[in-house]
Amino acid sequence: MDLKLAVLIDGDNIPSNYMKEMGEEIAKYGNATIKRIYGDWTKPNLNKWKKILLENAVTPIQQYSYTSGKNATDSAMIIDAMDILYSQKVNGFCLVSSDSDFTRLATRLREAGMKVYGIGEKKTPNPFIAACDKFIYLEILKNQNEVIDTTDTISQPKLKSTFDKITPKVIKLISATISDLADDDGWAFLGDVGNLLQKKQPNFDSRNYGFQKLTPLIKSTEKFEIEQREGTRGRFKLIYVKNIKKRKPYRHPKKTSK
């Protein structure tokens, strides 16, 4: 069953040209039953949003800036989120902002049992990212349609644009996660690995590294074994992964003196 999501957008903080990609991404996680955007609509810098809001059925919420230097938009969005929470009309939230001011809100919503998705730019501070169940970078959504075709049955299309490098730290995170879930033979179901990676690091996304799926990302590192198995009904292939054991370097036996 799809989640009923409240999508709340910080209009002062998010560029308008991401709306189409955001809508497509949010649809993967649930049904956006409430869609609102917050800002001072008397200001010219929000004019680009107006046509886009009509096309995407997003309700603009007017919030005047009462005091210079204070972000009244954040306060209005937080108050609305709490009202929606207590109305019990949704079971998940999508907070669209790159502002760390929403860290406590995300934490509070999760404490109430809500699923919380965050969407923002790569400049988003880590505390807000960590407070969400999953965090998606806007830059990735903008570039994900640029792919290179591949005929590999395991690999998925690799994104053209330059993204984050797969560092030893990332390899270590994947390896440790596989070890956490491995059976006696060292194999772990990839679906479980992906879920645990998300819990450990909410902004972990194969698209950040130029891959649309986790399988080709893991394969590209050449640090793990990959095995396809028949599903219980034979319709789907199940993918399992395993850490490649490092071979100990061979040492010549020491010569014993006579």
Buried (B, 14 or more C-beta within 10 A) or exposed (E): EEBBBBBBBBBBBBEBEBBEBBBEBBEEBBEBBBBBBBBBBEEEEBEEBEEBBEEBEBEBBEBEBEEEEEBBBBBBBBEBBEEBBEEEEBBBBBBBBBBBBBBEBBBBBBEEEBBBBBBBBEEBEEEBBBBBBBBBBBBBBBBBEEBEEEEEEBBBBBBEEEBBEBEEEBBEBBBEBBEEBBEEEBBBBBEBBBEBBBEEBBBBBBBBBBBBBBBBBBBBBEBBBBEEEEEEEEEEEEBBBBBEEEEEEEEEEEEEEE
